[in-house]
Amino acid sequence: ESASLIGMVNTVVNKNGKLIGHNTDGYGFFASLPQEFDLKDKTITILGGSGAATAISAYAAQNGVGKINMFNKAKYLDVTIERQGRVAEQTGTKIEIFDIADKKQIQEKANDADLLVNANSVGMDGISTVVSADMVFKEGLLVADVIYQPFETPFLRLAKAQGATTINGLGMLLFQAAEAFRLWTGEMMPTAEIWQALEEKYKSEN
């Protein structure tokens, strides 16, 4: 259902000769968040319109989120509006699209949100960030980044310095793979042990 909604597949299961496509990215992202975070009626703001951003928005819309604010580059806004319009129509979720160059609008929509997600590649160089240097992260805002290399992006570092709870993309990487593993084998991946090994690896490289 999720793969059909967003038009993207990352896992294919052969079920009695029939190939069924799934997308596990949205599940993986939300499985990586603190257990106490409940999507129901929340507002999330997503920076970027990538495949990961689309998977996150679709999963949220299918699981009771209240509202989604999504930002993307001006040249991709028409495509983003069309894609997210399909998600909104099929789930009844309110989704608004904005230009990611508008830093003032990012601040406003972050202030309205319970969860702020960087879902584009800005920050992979360890230097750049999609938000302004004077961005204010409100108290209680959960801040996530789909990037896991570097382990802590400038975006997360800025949020963490202001006391925000931050989550990098390593958990999303792990849990989307764990869901694919479950779909293929019918068994649960030992995520706790794998998480510890991954955390040690990426921390040692940063």
TORPA-4810 file (N, C-alpha, C, O; in nm, 3 decimals):
<nodes>
NODE_1_0.082_-0.122_0.000_0.000_0.000_0.000_0.085_0.127_0.000_0.060_0.220_-0.076_E
NODE_2_0.187_0.129_0.086_0.274_0.246_0.094_0.351_0.266_-0.036_0.362_0.378_-0.086_S
NODE_3_0.405_0.157_-0.091_0.479_0.165_-0.217_0.391_0.215_-0.330_0.434_0.294_-0.414_A
NODE_4_0.267_0.168_-0.332_0.172_0.210_-0.434_0.141_0.359_-0.422_0.130_0.430_-0.522_S
NODE_5_0.128_0.405_-0.299_0.094_0.545_-0.275_0.204_0.639_-0.321_0.176_0.742_-0.381_L
NODE_6_0.330_0.604_-0.294_0.440_0.696_-0.327_0.507_0.664_-0.460_0.586_0.744_-0.510_I
NODE_7_0.474_0.548_-0.518_0.528_0.514_-0.649_0.674_0.473_-0.646_0.744_0.487_-0.746_G
NODE_8_0.722_0.422_-0.533_0.862_0.380_-0.520_0.871_0.251_-0.441_0.801_0.231_-0.343_M
NODE_9_0.959_0.163_-0.486_0.978_0.032_-0.423_1.125_0.015_-0.386_1.213_0.052_-0.463_V
NODE_10_1.152_-0.041_-0.267_1.291_-0.073_-0.233_1.308_-0.219_-0.191_1.420_-0.263_-0.163_N
NODE_11_1.199_-0.294_-0.186_1.202_-0.435_-0.146_1.102_-0.513_-0.231_0.986_-0.474_-0.242_T
NODE_12_1.147_-0.622_-0.289_1.057_-0.704_-0.371_1.051_-0.845_-0.312_1.154_-0.909_-0.291_V
NODE_13_0.930_-0.892_-0.287_0.908_-1.024_-0.230_0.842_-1.114_-0.334_0.743_-1.075_-0.396_V
NODE_14_0.898_-1.233_-0.354_0.839_-1.331_-0.444_0.742_-1.417_-0.363_0.785_-1.503_-0.286_N
NODE_15_0.614_-1.393_-0.380_0.512_-1.466_-0.306_0.439_-1.559_-0.402_0.351_-1.518_-0.478_K
NODE_16_0.478_-1.687_-0.396_0.417_-1.788_-0.482_0.425_-1.749_-0.630_0.330_-1.768_-0.706_N
NODE_17_0.540_-1.695_-0.669_0.561_-1.659_-0.809_0.515_-1.521_-0.847_0.538_-1.477_-0.959_G
NODE_18_0.450_-1.450_-0.754_0.405_-1.313_-0.780_0.498_-1.216_-0.709_0.523_-1.228_-0.589_K
NODE_19_0.549_-1.120_-0.785_0.642_-1.022_-0.728_0.564_-0.906_-0.667_0.485_-0.839_-0.735_L
NODE_20_0.587_-0.882_-0.538_0.516_-0.776_-0.466_0.618_-0.674_-0.417_0.714_-0.709_-0.348_I
NODE_21_0.597_-0.548_-0.453_0.689_-0.441_-0.415_0.646_-0.372_-0.287_0.528_-0.344_-0.267_G
NODE_22_0.742_-0.346_-0.202_0.720_-0.275_-0.075_0.815_-0.156_-0.068_0.916_-0.151_-0.138_H
NODE_23_0.783_-0.060_0.017_0.877_0.046_0.051_0.888_0.051_0.202_0.790_0.080_0.271_N
NODE_24_1.006_0.023_0.255_1.025_0.012_0.400_1.086_0.137_0.462_1.109_0.142_0.583_T
NODE_25_1.113_0.241_0.380_1.182_0.360_0.431_1.101_0.435_0.537_1.154_0.474_0.641_D
NODE_26_0.972_0.454_0.510_0.889_0.527_0.607_0.880_0.454_0.739_0.895_0.514_0.846_G
NODE_27_0.857_0.323_0.732_0.854_0.242_0.855_0.988_0.253_0.927_0.991_0.274_1.049_Y
NODE_28_1.097_0.240_0.853_1.229_0.244_0.914_1.257_0.374_0.985_1.315_0.375_1.093_G
NODE_29_1.214_0.486_0.923_1.236_0.616_0.986_1.163_0.626_1.119_1.222_0.662_1.220_F
NODE_30_1.034_0.595_1.119_0.956_0.614_1.242_0.991_0.510_1.349_0.974_0.536_1.468_F
NODE_31_1.039_0.393_1.307_1.085_0.293_1.405_1.211_0.341_1.476_1.241_0.295_1.586_A
NODE_32_1.284_0.433_1.414_1.409_0.482_1.473_1.386_0.593_1.576_1.479_0.630_1.649_S
NODE_33_1.266_0.646_1.582_1.237_0.756_1.675_1.212_0.702_1.816_1.183_0.584_1.832_L
NODE_34_1.222_0.787_1.917_1.193_0.743_2.054_1.053_0.681_2.062_0.959_0.730_1.999_P
NODE_35_1.040_0.575_2.139_0.913_0.502_2.147_0.798_0.589_2.195_0.682_0.563_2.162_Q
NODE_36_0.828_0.691_2.273_0.721_0.774_2.328_0.663_0.871_2.225_0.559_0.933_2.249_E
NODE_37_0.730_0.884_2.108_0.676_0.974_2.005_0.558_0.907_1.936_0.572_0.800_1.876_F
NODE_38_0.442_0.970_1.944_0.319_0.918_1.884_0.278_1.008_1.768_0.256_1.128_1.786_D
NODE_39_0.270_0.950_1.649_0.237_1.027_1.529_0.097_1.087_1.530_0.072_1.189_1.466_L
NODE_40_0.007_1.027_1.602_-0.134_1.064_1.598_-0.154_1.213_1.619_-0.118_1.268_1.723_K
NODE_41_-0.214_1.279_1.518_-0.252_1.420_1.523_-0.133_1.516_1.537_-0.153_1.635_1.566_D
NODE_42_-0.011_1.467_1.518_0.106_1.554_1.527_0.125_1.633_1.398_0.066_1.600_1.294_K
NODE_43_0.207_1.738_1.405_0.248_1.814_1.287_0.395_1.788_1.263_0.477_1.801_1.353_T
NODE_44_0.429_1.750_1.139_0.570_1.729_1.107_0.611_1.821_0.992_0.533_1.846_0.899_I
NODE_45_0.732_1.870_1.000_0.788_1.955_0.896_0.908_1.884_0.836_1.001_1.846_0.907_T
NODE_46_0.905_1.865_0.704_1.009_1.789_0.633_1.084_1.882_0.539_1.024_1.950_0.456_I
NODE_47_1.217_1.884_0.552_1.301_1.968_0.467_1.360_1.880_0.357_1.453_1.803_0.379_L
NODE_48_1.304_1.894_0.237_1.347_1.812_0.124_1.231_1.735_0.064_1.132_1.708_0.131_G
NODE_49_1.245_1.700_-0.064_1.140_1.626_-0.133_1.192_1.499_-0.195_1.137_1.450_-0.294_G
NODE_50_1.298_1.443_-0.137_1.361_1.322_-0.188_1.270_1.201_-0.176_1.158_1.210_-0.126_S
NODE_51_1.321_1.086_-0.223_1.246_0.962_-0.206_1.224_0.931_-0.060_1.117_0.884_-0.022_G
NODE_52_1.325_0.959_0.022_1.312_0.937_0.167_1.205_1.028_0.225_1.124_0.986_0.307_A
NODE_53_1.205_1.154_0.182_1.106_1.250_0.230_0.965_1.206_0.193_0.873_1.216_0.274_A
NODE_54_0.949_1.156_0.070_0.818_1.110_0.024_0.772_0.988_0.103_0.655_0.977_0.139_T
NODE_55_0.865_0.896_0.129_0.830_0.776_0.206_0.790_0.813_0.348_0.697_0.755_0.403_A
NODE_56_0.860_0.909_0.407_0.829_0.953_0.543_0.691_1.019_0.547_0.612_0.991_0.637_I
NODE_57_0.664_1.105_0.451_0.534_1.175_0.450_0.420_1.077_0.428_0.316_1.088_0.492_S
NODE_58_0.438_0.980_0.338_0.333_0.883_0.310_0.305_0.795_0.431_0.189_0.770_0.465_A
NODE_59_0.410_0.748_0.497_0.391_0.664_0.615_0.320_0.743_0.724_0.230_0.692_0.790_Y
NODE_60_0.362_0.868_0.743_0.298_0.953_0.844_0.151_0.974_0.812_0.066_0.967_0.901_A
NODE_61_0.121_1.001_0.685_-0.017_1.025_0.644_-0.103_0.901_0.664_-0.221_0.913_0.698_A
NODE_62_-0.046_0.784_0.643_-0.120_0.659_0.659_-0.137_0.620_0.806_-0.215_0.530_0.838_Q
NODE_63_-0.064_0.687_0.894_-0.066_0.649_1.035_-0.111_0.761_1.127_-0.067_0.771_1.241_N
NODE_64_-0.200_0.846_1.076_-0.273_0.939_1.161_-0.209_1.072_1.192_-0.253_1.141_1.284_G
NODE_65_-0.104_1.111_1.118_-0.045_1.242_1.143_-0.148_1.352_1.117_-0.236_1.337_1.032_V
NODE_66_-0.137_1.461_1.191_-0.235_1.568_1.175_-0.209_1.655_1.054_-0.301_1.687_0.979_G
NODE_67_-0.081_1.695_1.035_-0.046_1.786_0.925_0.099_1.766_0.887_0.184_1.735_0.971_K
NODE_68_0.128_1.786_0.758_0.265_1.777_0.707_0.299_1.906_0.633_0.225_1.949_0.545_I
NODE_69_0.411_1.967_0.670_0.469_2.078_0.596_0.593_2.025_0.525_0.681_1.968_0.590_N
NODE_70_0.601_2.042_0.393_0.717_1.992_0.320_0.782_2.105_0.240_0.714_2.183_0.173_M
NODE_71_0.914_2.112_0.249_0.991_2.211_0.175_1.076_2.143_0.068_1.132_2.035_0.091_F
NODE_72_1.084_2.207_-0.050_1.171_2.156_-0.155_1.222_2.271_-0.240_1.173_2.384_-0.228_N
NODE_73_1.319_2.244_-0.325_1.374_2.347_-0.413_1.266_2.394_-0.509_1.178_2.318_-0.548_K
NODE_74_1.275_2.522_-0.548_1.173_2.583_-0.633_1.151_2.505_-0.763_1.038_2.492_-0.810_A
NODE_75_1.260_2.453_-0.822_1.247_2.386_-0.951_1.175_2.251_-0.940_1.131_2.195_-1.041_K
NODE_76_1.162_2.200_-0.817_1.094_2.072_-0.797_0.956_2.087_-0.732_0.890_1.988_-0.702_Y
NODE_77_0.913_2.210_-0.712_0.788_2.231_-0.638_0.666_2.173_-0.710_0.578_2.115_-0.645_L
NODE_78_0.661_2.187_-0.842_0.545_2.134_-0.916_0.534_1.982_-0.900_0.424_1.929_-0.881_D
NODE_79_0.647_1.913_-0.910_0.648_1.767_-0.895_0.611_1.729_-0.752_0.535_1.634_-0.730_V
NODE_80_0.664_1.804_-0.656_0.635_1.777_-0.514_0.488_1.798_-0.483_0.427_1.718_-0.413_T
NODE_81_0.432_1.905_-0.535_0.290_1.935_-0.514_0.203_1.823_-0.571_0.105_1.782_-0.510_I
NODE_82_0.239_1.776_-0.692_0.163_1.667_-0.755_0.173_1.539_-0.673_0.072_1.472_-0.648_E
NODE_83_0.294_1.504_-0.633_0.316_1.379_-0.559_0.249_1.382_-0.422_0.182_1.287_-0.381_R
NODE_84_0.268_1.493_-0.351_0.209_1.504_-0.218_0.058_1.524_-0.224_-0.015_1.490_-0.131_Q
NODE_85_0.011_1.581_-0.335_-0.133_1.594_-0.354_-0.201_1.459_-0.360_-0.313_1.442_-0.312_G
NODE_86_-0.132_1.362_-0.420_-0.185_1.226_-0.428_-0.192_1.163_-0.289_-0.288_1.095_-0.254_R
NODE_87_-0.087_1.187_-0.210_-0.085_1.136_-0.072_-0.198_1.198_0.010_-0.269_1.130_0.083_V
NODE_88_-0.214_1.331_-0.005_-0.318_1.402_0.069_-0.458_1.354_0.031_-0.544_1.334_0.116_A
NODE_89_-0.478_1.336_-0.099_-0.610_1.294_-0.148_-0.647_1.155_-0.098_-0.761_1.131_-0.059_E
NODE_90_-0.551_1.064_-0.099_-0.580_0.925_-0.063_-0.585_0.901_0.088_-0.642_0.801_0.133_Q
NODE_91_-0.527_0.990_0.165_-0.524_0.969_0.310_-0.606_1.072_0.388_-0.634_1.053_0.506_T
NODE_92_-0.643_1.181_0.321_-0.718_1.287_0.391_-0.632_1.375_0.479_-0.684_1.449_0.563_G
NODE_93_-0.500_1.367_0.461_-0.406_1.445_0.542_-0.383_1.583_0.481_-0.375_1.597_0.359_T
NODE_94_-0.373_1.683_0.566_-0.342_1.818_0.518_-0.192_1.829_0.496_-0.113_1.812_0.588_K
NODE_95_-0.153_1.858_0.371_-0.011_1.871_0.335_0.008_2.003_0.262_-0.062_2.034_0.166_I
NODE_96_0.106_2.082_0.309_0.139_2.209_0.244_0.284_2.205_0.198_0.370_2.149_0.265_E
NODE_97_0.310_2.266_0.081_0.442_2.264_0.018_0.498_2.405_0.012_0.427_2.500_-0.020_I
NODE_98_0.629_2.419_0.044_0.693_2.550_0.047_0.831_2.544_-0.018_0.889_2.437_-0.036_F
NODE_99_0.881_2.662_-0.053_1.015_2.676_-0.113_1.120_2.666_-0.003_1.115_2.740_0.095_D
NODE_100_1.215_2.576_-0.018_1.316_2.553_0.085_1.414_2.670_0.098_1.489_2.678_0.195_I
NODE_101_1.414_2.759_0.000_1.501_2.876_0.008_1.448_2.980_0.107_1.521_3.071_0.148_A
NODE_102_1.323_2.968_0.146_1.260_3.064_0.237_1.288_3.025_0.382_1.212_2.951_0.444_D
NODE_103_1.400_3.076_0.435_1.443_3.039_0.571_1.344_3.088_0.677_1.327_3.023_0.780_K
NODE_104_1.280_3.201_0.654_1.182_3.253_0.748_1.063_3.157_0.757_1.010_3.134_0.866_K
NODE_105_1.022_3.104_0.643_0.910_3.009_0.641_0.948_2.878_0.710_0.866_2.817_0.778_Q
NODE_106_1.072_2.836_0.693_1.121_2.716_0.762_1.110_2.736_0.913_1.065_2.647_0.985_I
NODE_107_1.152_2.852_0.960_1.144_2.881_1.103_1.000_2.877_1.152_0.972_2.820_1.258_Q
NODE_108_0.910_2.936_1.076_0.768_2.940_1.114_0.709_2.799_1.121_0.636_2.767_1.215_E
NODE_109_0.739_2.718_1.022_0.680_2.583_1.018_0.749_2.489_1.117_0.688_2.392_1.162_K
NODE_110_0.873_2.517_1.151_0.939_2.441_1.258_0.875_2.474_1.392_0.860_2.386_1.478_A
NODE_111_0.838_2.600_1.410_0.772_2.642_1.534_0.636_2.575_1.550_0.590_2.553_1.662_N
NODE_112_0.572_2.542_1.437_0.440_2.478_1.440_0.448_2.327_1.459_0.347_2.262_1.486_D
NODE_113_0.569_2.271_1.443_0.583_2.125_1.434_0.617_2.058_1.566_0.667_2.120_1.660_A
NODE_114_0.588_1.929_1.571_0.631_1.842_1.681_0.758_1.766_1.641_0.836_1.724_1.726_D
NODE_115_0.776_1.750_1.509_0.892_1.679_1.455_0.943_1.754_1.334_0.867_1.788_1.243_L
NODE_116_1.074_1.780_1.332_1.140_1.848_1.220_1.242_1.752_1.161_1.328_1.701_1.232_L
NODE_117_1.231_1.728_1.029_1.316_1.628_0.964_1.394_1.690_0.848_1.335_1.753_0.760_V
NODE_118_1.525_1.672_0.848_1.603_1.704_0.729_1.609_1.579_0.643_1.669_1.479_0.683_N
NODE_119_1.546_1.583_0.525_1.539_1.465_0.439_1.600_1.494_0.303_1.549_1.449_0.200_A
NODE_120_1.710_1.568_0.303_1.785_1.587_0.179_1.934_1.571_0.209_1.972_1.546_0.324_N
NODE_121_2.017_1.585_0.108_2.160_1.553_0.123_2.243_1.667_0.180_2.363_1.650_0.202_S
NODE_122_2.182_1.782_0.203_2.257_1.895_0.257_2.306_1.862_0.398_2.227_1.832_0.487_V
NODE_123_2.437_1.867_0.416_2.497_1.832_0.545_2.589_1.712_0.536_2.663_1.684_0.630_G
NODE_124_2.585_1.641_0.423_2.672_1.525_0.407_2.819_1.564_0.401_2.908_1.482_0.426_M
NODE_125_2.845_1.691_0.367_2.983_1.739_0.363_3.036_1.775_0.501_3.154_1.806_0.517_D
NODE_126_2.948_1.770_0.602_2.989_1.803_0.737_3.000_1.953_0.763_3.042_1.994_0.871_G
NODE_127_2.963_2.034_0.665_2.979_2.179_0.676_2.846_2.252_0.655_2.811_2.340_0.734_I
NODE_128_2.774_2.217_0.550_2.654_2.291_0.510_2.532_2.249_0.591_2.527_2.140_0.648_S
NODE_129_2.434_2.338_0.593_2.307_2.309_0.658_2.195_2.377_0.583_2.213_2.485_0.527_T
NODE_130_2.079_2.314_0.582_1.965_2.364_0.505_1.894_2.478_0.576_1.815_2.550_0.515_V
NODE_131_1.921_2.496_0.706_1.857_2.604_0.782_1.957_2.715_0.809_2.078_2.695_0.792_V
NODE_132_1.908_2.831_0.849_1.997_2.943_0.877_2.074_2.919_1.007_2.030_2.843_1.094_S
NODE_133_2.188_2.985_1.020_2.274_2.967_1.138_2.207_3.015_1.266_2.241_2.971_1.375_A
NODE_134_2.110_3.108_1.252_2.041_3.161_1.371_1.905_3.095_1.393_1.819_3.149_1.463_D
NODE_135_1.885_2.976_1.332_1.761_2.900_1.349_1.738_2.872_1.497_1.831_2.834_1.569_M
NODE_136_1.614_2.890_1.542_1.577_2.863_1.680_1.491_2.736_1.684_1.390_2.726_1.615_V
NODE_137_1.533_2.640_1.766_1.459_2.515_1.781_1.379_2.523_1.910_1.436_2.531_2.019_F
NODE_138_1.249_2.522_1.898_1.164_2.541_2.015_1.180_2.426_2.114_1.220_2.315_2.077_K
NODE_139_1.148_2.453_2.237_1.156_2.351_2.341_1.061_2.235_2.312_0.945_2.257_2.276_E
NODE_140_1.109_2.114_2.326_1.026_1.996_2.304_1.022_1.946_2.162_0.960_1.843_2.135_G
NODE_141_1.086_2.018_2.068_1.086_1.976_1.928_1.181_1.858_1.908_1.297_1.863_1.950_L
NODE_142_1.132_1.752_1.844_1.215_1.638_1.808_1.274_1.666_1.671_1.201_1.698_1.577_L
NODE_143_1.407_1.653_1.658_1.477_1.689_1.534_1.550_1.568_1.480_1.629_1.505_1.551_V
NODE_144_1.525_1.535_1.353_1.585_1.416_1.292_1.650_1.451_1.159_1.612_1.547_1.092_A
NODE_145_1.748_1.369_1.122_1.816_1.383_0.994_1.826_1.244_0.932_1.859_1.148_1.002_D
NODE_146_1.799_1.232_0.802_1.811_1.101_0.738_1.957_1.066_0.708_1.988_0.952_0.674_V
NODE_147_2.046_1.165_0.720_2.189_1.142_0.697_2.250_1.071_0.819_2.217_1.103_0.933_I
NODE_148_2.338_0.976_0.794_2.409_0.908_0.903_2.561_0.916_0.888_2.634_0.872_0.976_Y
NODE_149_2.607_0.972_0.779_2.750_0.993_0.758_2.768_1.133_0.705_2.744_1.154_0.586_Q
NODE_150_2.811_1.231_0.786_2.866_1.220_0.921_2.760_1.180_1.026_2.640_1.197_1.006_P
NODE_151_2.810_1.127_1.135_2.722_1.076_1.241_2.636_1.187_1.299_2.520_1.165_1.335_F
NODE_152_2.693_1.308_1.309_2.616_1.424_1.353_2.636_1.536_1.253_2.745_1.593_1.244_E
NODE_153_2.532_1.569_1.178_2.540_1.674_1.078_2.538_1.811_1.144_2.500_1.822_1.261_T
NODE_154_2.580_1.917_1.073_2.570_2.052_1.129_2.428_2.087_1.172_2.409_2.158_1.271_P
NODE_155_2.328_2.038_1.098_2.188_2.060_1.133_2.156_2.002_1.270_2.095_2.069_1.354_F
NODE_156_2.198_1.878_1.294_2.173_1.816_1.424_2.255_1.882_1.534_2.209_1.896_1.647_L
NODE_157_2.377_1.921_1.501_2.464_1.985_1.599_2.403_2.117_1.647_2.407_2.150_1.766_R
NODE_158_2.346_2.192_1.553_2.282_2.320_1.586_2.161_2.297_1.677_2.141_2.369_1.774_L
NODE_159_2.081_2.195_1.644_1.963_2.164_1.724_2.003_2.114_1.863_1.943_2.153_1.963_A
NODE_160_2.103_2.028_1.868_2.148_1.970_1.995_2.203_2.077_2.088_2.185_2.070_2.210_K
NODE_161_2.270_2.177_2.031_2.327_2.286_2.111_2.219_2.366_2.182_2.245_2.432_2.283_A
NODE_162_2.097_2.361_2.127_1.984_2.433_2.188_1.898_2.342_2.275_1.790_2.381_2.319_Q
NODE_163_1.946_2.221_2.300_1.876_2.131_2.391_1.775_2.040_2.328_1.702_1.970_2.399_G
NODE_164_1.768_2.038_2.194_1.670_1.952_2.128_1.715_1.806_2.130_1.834_1.777_2.130_A
NODE_165_1.618_1.715_2.133_1.648_1.572_2.116_1.671_1.549_1.967_1.588_1.585_1.884_T
NODE_166_1.786_1.488_1.933_1.822_1.470_1.792_1.841_1.322_1.758_1.887_1.243_1.840_T
NODE_167_1.804_1.288_1.634_1.814_1.151_1.584_1.879_1.156_1.446_1.832_1.229_1.359_I
NODE_168_1.987_1.080_1.426_2.045_1.077_1.291_1.985_0.963_1.208_1.896_0.892_1.254_N
NODE_169_2.036_0.947_1.085_1.973_0.852_0.993_2.015_0.708_1.007_1.967_0.622_0.932_G
NODE_170_2.104_0.678_1.103_2.152_0.541_1.116_2.040_0.445_1.156_2.035_0.331_1.108_L
NODE_171_1.952_0.490_1.244_1.840_0.405_1.285_1.746_0.376_1.169_1.696_0.265_1.156_G
NODE_172_1.723_0.477_1.084_1.638_0.455_0.966_1.701_0.350_0.875_1.632_0.262_0.824_M
NODE_173_1.833_0.360_0.855_1.905_0.263_0.774_1.885_0.121_0.828_1.858_0.028_0.753_L
NODE_174_1.898_0.109_0.959_1.886_-0.023_1.023_1.745_-0.078_1.016_1.724_-0.192_0.976_L
NODE_175_1.647_0.003_1.054_1.510_-0.048_1.065_1.441_-0.069_0.931_1.353_-0.154_0.920_F
NODE_176_1.479_0.008_0.828_1.422_-0.022_0.696_1.476_-0.154_0.646_1.405_-0.230_0.579_Q
NODE_177_1.604_-0.183_0.679_1.662_-0.312_0.640_1.600_-0.426_0.720_1.577_-0.535_0.668_A
NODE_178_1.573_-0.400_0.849_1.511_-0.502_0.934_1.372_-0.539_0.884_1.332_-0.656_0.888_A
NODE_179_1.298_-0.439_0.836_1.164_-0.467_0.783_1.173_-0.546_0.652_1.091_-0.635_0.628_E
NODE_180_1.272_-0.514_0.569_1.292_-0.590_0.445_1.329_-0.735_0.479_1.280_-0.829_0.416_A
NODE_181_1.416_-0.752_0.579_1.457_-0.885_0.625_1.335_-0.965_0.672_1.324_-1.084_0.641_F
NODE_182_1.245_-0.900_0.745_1.123_-0.967_0.793_1.034_-1.008_0.676_0.980_-1.118_0.675_R
NODE_183_1.021_-0.920_0.579_0.937_-0.950_0.463_0.994_-1.067_0.383_0.918_-1.151_0.333_L
NODE_184_1.125_-1.074_0.372_1.189_-1.181_0.295_1.189_-1.315_0.368_1.166_-1.420_0.307_W
NODE_185_1.215_-1.312_0.500_1.242_-1.436_0.573_1.132_-1.475_0.671_1.123_-1.592_0.711_T
NODE_186_1.048_-1.379_0.711_0.947_-1.406_0.813_1.006_-1.406_0.952_0.937_-1.440_1.048_G
NODE_187_1.133_-1.367_0.964_1.200_-1.364_1.094_1.241_-1.222_1.129_1.250_-1.135_1.042_E
NODE_188_1.266_-1.198_1.259_1.306_-1.066_1.306_1.458_-1.053_1.304_1.529_-1.143_1.349_M
NODE_189_1.506_-0.944_1.254_1.649_-0.917_1.254_1.692_-0.878_1.396_1.618_-0.807_1.464_M
NODE_190_1.811_-0.923_1.443_1.859_-0.886_1.577_1.909_-0.741_1.578_2.030_-0.716_1.579_P
NODE_191_1.815_-0.648_1.579_1.849_-0.507_1.560_1.935_-0.448_1.673_2.018_-0.361_1.647_T
NODE_192_1.915_-0.493_1.796_1.991_-0.437_1.908_2.141_-0.461_1.890_2.222_-0.370_1.909_A
NODE_193_2.177_-0.582_1.854_2.318_-0.615_1.835_2.377_-0.542_1.714_2.489_-0.492_1.718_E
NODE_194_2.298_-0.536_1.606_2.345_-0.468_1.485_2.360_-0.319_1.510_2.456_-0.257_1.464_I
NODE_195_2.265_-0.261_1.584_2.272_-0.118_1.617_2.401_-0.086_1.692_2.467_0.013_1.661_W
NODE_196_2.436_-0.168_1.788_2.557_-0.144_1.866_2.681_-0.147_1.777_2.770_-0.062_1.791_Q
NODE_197_2.686_-0.243_1.687_2.801_-0.254_1.596_2.807_-0.135_1.500_2.915_-0.081_1.475_A
NODE_198_2.692_-0.094_1.448_2.687_0.020_1.357_2.728_0.149_1.427_2.805_0.228_1.373_L
NODE_199_2.677_0.168_1.548_2.707_0.289_1.625_2.857_0.299_1.651_2.916_0.406_1.637_E
NODE_200_2.919_0.188_1.689_3.063_0.186_1.715_3.141_0.218_1.588_3.239_0.292_1.591_E
NODE_201_3.097_0.161_1.477_3.165_0.183_1.348_3.160_0.330_1.306_3.263_0.390_1.274_K
NODE_202_3.039_0.388_1.307_3.025_0.524_1.257_3.081_0.629_1.352_3.131_0.732_1.307_Y
NODE_203_3.073_0.605_1.480_3.133_0.698_1.576_3.285_0.699_1.563_3.348_0.804_1.575_K
NODE_204_3.343_0.581_1.538_3.489_0.573_1.525_3.540_0.639_1.399_3.657_0.677_1.392_S
NODE_205_3.453_0.654_1.298_3.493_0.713_1.171_3.468_0.862_1.166_3.501_0.927_1.067_E
NODE_206_3.409_0.918_1.272_3.379_1.061_1.272_3.462_1.133_1.377_3.451_1.254_1.393_N
</nodes>
